[in-house]
Amino acid sequence: MFGSFFCYNFKENHSDMSLHFRECEGTDLDTLVNISKSTFSDAFQKDNDPEDFQKYINEAFHYKKLAAELANRDSLFHFVYDDETLVGYFKLNIGAAQTDVHDPNALEIERIYVIGEHQGKKIGSWMLKKVMAQAESLKKNYIWLGVWEHNPKAIQFYQRHGFAKFGEHPYYIGSDRQTDWLLRLNIK
């Protein structure tokens, strides 16, 4: 079962950090809403129309919406810590929770964010390696994700880790239709 696989803490020393992650629980909803809003805003607010962006934030990271996603057994949120400091989070989807592909042999990374002040410490690479190991343990054939076509740093990051473009899909920030590249990494 997907949910039970991730019900643990995983600790590892990473250079001068002690990184670990844990699955989010219902009691983490306030923190999840806050980190979701702040990391997404830090990454994309400057590149979007303020009204469209605010509408998107209010809908995508609304308490009720995130509570429903958190309750979905096929969607898992994980907080990443350096010792006791929250440094990022990621959200994985399988089965019907996947946003586009809906392949039982796939694992989707819907969100993977490092808090701004902790970027540049290779935490994103560490998280991605943990996701790859989880996909292998779950016997998934590949990992996929969507990344905004105007986010070259993220595209380069994923390409460095072996992801390749296999398609595109529309992504709306408010009423602004944008394009995400769909990237895939084969596990098997």
C-alpha positions as CSV (number, residue, x, y, z in Angstrom):
1,M,0.0,0.0,0.0
2,F,1.4,3.4,-1.0
3,G,0.4,5.3,2.1
4,S,1.9,2.8,4.6
5,F,5.2,2.7,2.7
6,F,5.9,6.4,3.5
7,C,4.9,6.4,7.2
8,Y,8.3,6.8,8.6
9,N,11.1,9.3,9.1
10,F,14.2,9.0,6.9
11,K,17.4,10.6,8.1
12,E,20.6,11.0,6.3
13,N,23.7,13.2,6.7
14,H,24.2,15.3,3.6
15,S,27.5,17.2,3.8
16,D,27.1,19.4,6.9
17,M,23.3,18.9,7.1
18,S,21.2,16.2,8.7
19,L,18.3,15.9,6.2
20,H,15.2,13.8,6.8
21,F,11.7,13.8,5.6
22,R,8.4,12.6,7.0
23,E,4.9,12.2,5.7
24,C,2.5,15.1,6.5
25,E,-0.5,14.4,8.7
26,G,-3.8,16.2,9.2
27,T,-2.3,18.1,12.1
28,D,0.2,19.6,9.7
29,L,-2.4,21.4,7.6
30,D,-1.6,25.0,8.7
31,T,2.1,24.4,8.0
32,L,1.3,22.8,4.7
33,V,-0.9,25.7,3.6
34,N,1.8,28.3,4.6
35,I,4.8,26.5,3.0
36,S,2.7,25.9,-0.2
37,K,1.7,29.5,-0.5
38,S,5.1,30.9,0.4
39,T,7.3,28.7,-1.9
40,F,5.0,29.0,-4.8
41,S,4.8,32.8,-4.4
42,D,8.6,33.1,-4.1
43,A,9.0,31.1,-7.3
44,F,6.4,32.5,-9.6
45,Q,4.7,35.7,-8.3
46,K,7.0,38.1,-10.0
47,D,6.3,36.4,-13.4
48,N,2.5,36.6,-13.3
49,D,-0.3,39.1,-13.3
50,P,-1.0,40.0,-9.6
51,E,-4.8,39.4,-9.9
52,D,-4.5,36.1,-11.7
53,F,-1.8,35.0,-9.3
54,Q,-3.8,35.8,-6.2
55,K,-6.8,34.0,-7.5
56,Y,-4.7,30.9,-8.2
57,I,-3.1,31.0,-4.7
58,N,-6.5,31.4,-3.0
59,E,-7.9,28.4,-4.9
60,A,-4.9,26.0,-5.2
61,F,-3.7,26.3,-1.6
62,H,-7.1,26.8,0.2
63,Y,-7.4,24.9,3.5
64,K,-10.3,22.8,2.3
65,K,-8.5,21.9,-1.0
66,L,-5.2,20.9,0.7
67,A,-7.1,19.0,3.5
68,A,-8.9,16.9,0.8
69,E,-5.6,16.3,-1.0
70,L,-3.9,15.4,2.3
71,A,-6.8,12.9,3.0
72,N,-6.3,11.2,-0.4
73,R,-4.4,7.9,0.0
74,D,-2.9,8.3,-3.5
75,S,-1.5,11.7,-2.8
76,L,1.3,12.1,-0.2
77,F,2.9,15.3,1.1
78,H,6.3,15.1,2.8
79,F,8.1,17.8,4.8
80,V,11.9,17.9,4.5
81,Y,13.9,19.0,7.5
82,D,17.5,19.8,8.2
83,D,17.7,18.7,11.8
84,E,14.6,20.5,13.2
85,T,14.4,23.2,10.5
86,L,11.7,22.8,7.8
87,V,13.6,23.4,4.5
88,G,11.1,22.2,1.9
89,Y,8.3,19.8,0.9
90,F,7.2,17.5,-1.9
91,K,4.0,16.0,-3.0
92,L,3.7,12.7,-4.9
93,N,0.7,11.2,-6.7
94,I,0.0,7.7,-7.9
95,G,-3.1,6.1,-9.5
96,A,-6.2,8.3,-9.9
97,A,-4.5,11.2,-8.0
98,Q,-2.1,11.8,-10.9
99,T,-3.0,15.0,-12.6
100,D,-2.5,13.9,-16.2
101,V,-1.0,10.6,-17.0
102,H,-3.0,8.2,-14.7
103,D,-0.7,5.3,-15.4
104,P,-0.6,2.7,-12.6
105,N,3.1,2.2,-13.5
106,A,4.0,5.9,-12.9
107,L,4.7,8.1,-9.9
108,E,4.0,11.9,-10.4
109,I,5.9,14.6,-8.6
110,E,3.3,17.3,-8.4
111,R,5.3,19.6,-6.2
112,I,8.9,19.8,-5.0
113,Y,10.0,23.0,-3.4
114,V,12.9,24.2,-1.2
115,I,12.4,27.3,0.9
116,G,14.4,30.2,-0.6
117,E,17.0,30.6,2.1
118,H,17.9,26.9,1.9
119,Q,18.3,26.8,-1.9
120,G,21.7,26.2,-3.3
121,K,22.5,23.5,-0.7
122,K,21.6,20.5,-3.0
123,I,18.4,19.8,-1.0
124,G,16.4,19.5,-4.2
125,S,18.8,16.9,-5.5
126,W,18.6,15.0,-2.3
127,M,14.7,15.1,-2.4
128,L,14.7,13.9,-6.0
129,K,17.0,11.0,-5.1
130,K,14.6,10.0,-2.3
131,V,11.7,10.1,-4.7
132,M,13.5,8.0,-7.2
133,A,14.3,5.4,-4.5
134,Q,10.6,5.4,-3.5
135,A,9.5,4.9,-7.1
136,E,11.8,1.9,-7.4
137,S,10.5,0.4,-4.1
138,L,7.0,0.8,-5.4
139,K,8.0,-0.9,-8.6
140,K,7.1,2.0,-10.8
141,N,8.4,2.2,-14.3
142,Y,8.9,5.9,-14.4
143,I,8.5,9.2,-12.7
144,W,6.9,12.2,-14.4
145,L,6.1,15.8,-13.6
146,G,5.1,19.1,-15.2
147,V,7.3,22.2,-15.2
148,W,6.6,25.6,-16.6
149,E,8.2,26.2,-20.0
150,H,9.5,29.5,-18.8
151,N,11.4,28.1,-15.8
152,P,14.7,27.2,-17.4
153,K,16.5,26.6,-14.0
154,A,14.0,23.9,-13.1
155,I,14.1,22.4,-16.6
156,Q,17.9,22.2,-16.4
157,F,17.7,20.7,-12.9
158,Y,15.5,17.9,-14.0
159,Q,17.4,17.3,-17.2
160,R,20.6,17.0,-15.2
161,H,18.9,14.2,-13.3
162,G,17.9,12.3,-16.4
163,F,14.4,13.6,-17.1
164,A,13.3,14.2,-20.8
165,K,10.4,16.0,-22.3
166,F,7.6,13.8,-23.5
167,G,4.7,16.3,-23.9
168,E,3.0,19.5,-22.8
169,H,-0.2,20.5,-21.1
170,P,-2.0,23.7,-20.3
171,Y,-1.7,25.1,-16.8
172,Y,-3.8,28.0,-15.6
173,I,-2.7,30.7,-13.2
174,G,-6.1,32.4,-12.7
175,S,-7.3,33.0,-16.2
176,D,-3.8,33.0,-17.7
177,R,-3.3,29.9,-19.8
178,Q,0.4,28.8,-19.5
179,T,2.2,25.7,-20.8
180,D,3.9,23.1,-18.7
181,W,6.4,20.7,-20.2
182,L,5.8,17.1,-19.2
183,L,9.1,15.5,-18.2
184,R,9.8,11.8,-17.6
185,L,12.5,9.7,-16.0
186,N,12.4,6.0,-16.7
187,I,13.2,3.9,-13.6
188,K,13.2,0.5,-15.4
